[in-house]
């Protein structure tokens, strides 16, 4: 799995891009990227799964816990 994130200051948006398998082994990278949201003072975020090939239930549940 490849994960990248970028913050757009002009739009106050954090983009998280997931490529490949999004499984439990990857949760630390996702959590780290998401924590940038509070540090960057983003007003919204976008999680792009267009290149993801698989997501396990643990990470699916994690999406619902995002505040």
C-alpha positions, 0 to 999 in steps of 0.5 A: 500500500502506498499512502500520500497526503497533502494540505492545500492552504488555499482550500483548507483541505487535507487530501489523503490518497490510498493506492493498493491494499488498505489493511490493518498493517497500514493503519499507522500511516493513515492515522499519521496522515489524518493527524495532520488535519488538526495540525494543519487546521484543515476545515475538510478532508478528502480520502481518495480510494480510487486506486485502492484495491482492498480495504479490511473491516478494521480500516473501514470501521476506522473511517467511521470513528474519524471526527 
